[in-house]
Amino acid sequence: MPKKSKLTQVAVKIGAAVGRADRTAHKVAAAGSIVKRELREISKEVESLRRQLRASTKRLKRALD
């Protein structure tokens, strides 16, 4: 069998590096979307707690008056 040329060897190394970078980019993108979804859920919870606090404050003020 003929040996692979240096150009072919370099092309294989470049292709492997691009594949690894692409795989990493997909992992980061997936993690980013998960974080984005969790942040949205946390924001909803905070807004709910804010509304509860506002209602409790009103009730407490009425009770003290």
FENVENZI-V135332 format. One record per residue. N is the residue number from 1. PSI is psi in whole degrees, 0 to 359 (NA if undefined). OMEGA is omega in degrees with one decimal (none if undefined). Layout:
BEGIN
[[N;PSI;OMEGA] [N;PSI;OMEGA]]
END
This chain:
BEGIN
[[1;137;177.9] [2;149;178.1] [3;151;175.7] [4;142;179.6] [5;162;178.1] [6;322;-179.4] [7;317;178.7] [8;318;179.7] [9;317;179.2] [10;320;179.5] [11;321;178.1] [12;317;179.4] [13;319;179.3] [14;316;179.2] [15;319;178.8] [16;318;179.9] [17;319;178.7] [18;320;178.4] [19;317;178.2] [20;317;179.8] [21;320;-179.8] [22;317;179.2] [23;317;178.4] [24;319;179.4] [25;320;178.2] [26;321;178.4] [27;317;-179.8] [28;319;179.5] [29;319;179.0] [30;317;178.7] [31;321;178.8] [32;319;-179.8] [33;325;177.2] [34;316;179.4] [35;320;179.8] [36;316;179.0] [37;316;179.7] [38;321;178.6] [39;320;177.6] [40;317;179.7] [41;318;178.7] [42;320;178.7] [43;320;177.8] [44;318;179.0] [45;318;179.7] [46;318;179.3] [47;321;177.8] [48;316;178.2] [49;324;178.6] [50;317;178.8] [51;318;178.4] [52;319;179.1] [53;319;179.2] [54;316;-179.8] [55;318;179.4] [56;321;178.9] [57;317;178.6] [58;315;-179.7] [59;320;-179.5] [60;319;178.4] [61;318;178.1] [62;321;-178.3] [63;325;-178.7] [64;337;-179.5] [65;NA;none]]
END
